[in-house]
Every structure is written in structure tokens, then in C-alpha cells.
Amino acid sequence: MIDAIWNWFIALEETGFSTWVREGDFIWLGFSAFYVILGFHSIGMGIVVGVTLMLSLRLFGYYRGLPIEGALKLMPLAWAGFTINLISGLVLFIGQPRRELLTMTFNLKILMIVLAVVTMALMQRTLRRTEVVAYADGTAVEVVPETARTMALMANLFWLAAIISGRLIGYTQPPPP
């Protein structure tokens, strides 16, 4: 079974698309395909991590003028950034799947991404339970569920670990099989 999967990765790596990802270029731009795709990957990461960090900062007491409900409206943008990352990451993976799978930091990166996405989704769901308590003097206070701040911290730590491990992949990869 494992041999069949490995052979499938070998066949995938030998496709024209995989070769283009590794070695091709965008003729009209004059740039390597790999680096253009990596650029989209970076943009997606900037979006998802940026929105998550902004929401986390709001939970830790910054930007109090921005209601939690308003900050949550930016989550579709974070998910769009994640979608850009997912697509560009899969394309980059297709370029050299066996080499990626043999790299421990790649496996760590994938684990951190899974943990970050799950934590981000749980945090979003938890923040929907935020209550606004109005007082007689006209002021209002947002009561954020207690676990939301912990989830925000964990999501940011997972994203940071994913970014660091992703950056280290190029330095820890074995030669192509």
C-alpha cells in the first residue's frame, strides 16, 4: 500500500504540470512559476495571519472602539486568505511531493496549520457567543467568553510556528529523491 502511494507521488512528480511548477516560468512576466506561486502563498498567509492577529489584538484590549461583532465580519477575508494558501500550497506540493514528505519541517508545518485552522474556527464560533451588556447610564460592555483569549493566543502561536517551519523547509530539505 505504501509503495503504491509512493509510486503515485513519483508519477505525479513526473507530470508536465509538476515540472512546470519546479522549472517553468510565466512567459509574459518573465518570472519563475515557483516564485510566482510562492508569492501568492505569501499573500494568502499575510491575509489569514493578519486578520487573526488583528482579532487577537482586539481580544487582548487593543482597538476597543472596534466591536467584536465588527471584527468578526473580517473572518471571511481570513478564510479567503486561507483558501489562497491552500490552493497555492497544494500546487507547490505537486512540484515536489516526495521531497516535501521527506522533510520533517514540512510535516511540522502541516501539523501547525491544521492546529491553527481548527483553533481559528473554534475561536470564531466562540466569539459569536459574545454578549453586549448595556447599563442604565448608557454604556455597554462586551462580555467575551473566557476561552476566546486562550484560543486567540494559541492560533497566533500555531501560525507563527507554521511560518517559521515553512521558512526553514528550504534549509532542511534533502536532495531530490
C-alpha positions in Angstrom: 0.0 0.0 0.0 2.7 2.5 1.0 4.7 1.5 -2.2 1.6 2.2 -4.3 1.2 5.7 -2.7 4.9 6.4 -3.2 4.7 5.3 -6.8 1.7 7.6 -7.3 3.8 10.5 -6.0 6.6 9.6 -8.4 4.1 9.6 -11.3 2.7 12.9 -10.1 6.2 14.4 -9.9 6.9 13.3 -13.5 3.8 15.1 -14.9 4.3 18.2 -17.1 2.5 20.4 -14.6 4.8 19.3 -11.7 7.8 20.0 -13.9 6.4 23.4 -14.8 5.9 24.3 -11.1 9.5 23.4 -10.4 11.2 24.6 -13.5 8.8 26.6 -15.7 8.1 30.3 -15.9 5.4 32.8 -16.6 6.4 33.9 -20.1 4.5 37.2 -20.0 6.0 38.1 -16.6 9.5 36.6 -17.0 9.4 35.1 -13.5 9.8 31.5 -12.4 6.5 29.8 -11.9 7.7 28.5 -8.5 8.3 32.0 -7.2 5.1 33.5 -8.5 3.1 30.7 -6.8 5.2 31.2 -3.7 4.3 34.9 -3.9 0.6 34.1 -3.9 1.2 31.7 -1.0 2.8 34.6 1.0 -0.1 36.9 0.2 -2.6 34.3 1.4 -0.6 33.8 4.6 -0.4 37.6 5.2 -4.1 37.8 4.9 -5.1 34.9 7.2 -2.4 35.7 9.8 -3.1 39.4 9.6 -6.8 39.1 10.3 -6.2 36.5 13.0 -3.7 38.8 14.7 -6.0 41.8 14.4 -8.8 39.9 16.0 -6.5 38.7 18.7 -5.2 42.1 19.5 -8.9 43.3 19.9 -9.4 40.4 22.4 -6.4 41.5 24.3 -7.7 45.0 24.8 -6.4 47.0 21.8 -8.8 48.8 19.4 -11.6 48.8 21.9 -13.6 51.1 19.6 -14.0 48.1 17.2 -16.8 45.9 18.4 -16.1 42.1 18.4 -19.1 41.7 16.1 -17.4 44.1 13.7 -14.1 42.3 13.9 -15.8 39.0 13.2 -17.0 40.4 9.9 -13.4 40.2 8.7 -13.3 36.4 9.2 -14.5 35.7 5.7 -11.4 37.6 4.5 -9.2 35.4 6.7 -10.9 32.3 5.2 -10.3 33.7 1.7 -6.6 34.1 2.6 -6.5 30.5 3.9 -8.1 29.3 0.6 -5.4 31.1 -1.4 -2.8 29.4 0.9 -4.4 26.0 0.5 -4.5 26.2 -3.3 -1.1 27.6 -3.8 0.3 25.2 -1.2 -1.1 22.2 -3.0 0.3 23.5 -6.3 3.8 23.9 -4.6 3.4 20.4 -3.1 2.7 18.9 -6.5 6.0 20.3 -7.7 8.0 18.0 -5.4 5.8 15.8 -3.2 8.3 13.2 -2.3 10.9 15.8 -1.3 8.4 17.6 0.9 7.2 14.5 2.6 10.8 13.6 3.4 11.3 16.9 5.2 10.5 16.9 8.9 9.9 20.7 8.9 7.3 20.3 6.2 5.4 17.8 8.3 5.7 20.1 11.3 4.3 23.0 9.2 1.3 21.0 8.1 0.6 20.0 11.7 0.8 23.6 12.8 -1.5 24.7 10.0 -4.1 22.1 10.9 -3.9 23.2 14.6 -4.1 26.9 13.6 -7.2 26.4 11.4 -9.0 24.3 14.0 -8.2 26.8 16.7 -9.2 29.7 14.4 -12.6 28.1 13.6 -13.2 27.3 17.3 -12.3 30.9 18.2 -14.7 32.3 15.6 -17.5 30.1 16.9 -16.8 31.0 20.5 -16.7 34.8 19.7 -20.2 34.5 18.2 -21.3 34.0 21.8 -20.0 37.4 22.9 -22.7 39.3 24.8 -23.2 43.1 25.0 -24.4 44.2 28.4 -26.0 47.6 28.5 -26.0 49.7 31.6 -28.6 52.3 32.7 -26.0 55.1 32.3 -25.9 54.3 28.5 -22.6 52.5 28.5 -22.2 49.0 27.2 -19.6 46.3 27.9 -18.8 43.3 25.7 -18.6 40.1 27.7 -16.3 37.8 25.8 -16.3 34.0 26.5 -13.3 33.2 28.8 -11.7 30.7 26.4 -11.6 33.2 23.5 -8.4 34.8 24.6 -6.6 31.5 25.1 -7.8 30.4 21.6 -6.5 33.7 20.1 -3.1 33.2 21.7 -2.9 29.6 20.6 -4.0 30.4 17.0 -1.3 33.1 16.7 1.4 30.8 18.2 0.4 28.0 15.7 0.5 30.4 12.8 3.9 31.7 13.9 5.2 28.1 14.2 3.8 27.4 10.7 5.5 30.4 9.2 8.9 29.6 10.9 8.8 25.9 9.9 7.7 26.9 6.4 10.6 29.2 6.1 13.0 26.5 7.3 11.8 23.9 4.8 14.2 25.2 2.1 17.1 24.8 4.5 16.3 21.4 5.8 15.1 19.6 2.6 17.1 16.6 1.5 18.2 16.5 -2.1 15.6 15.4 -4.6 15.0 11.6 -4.5 
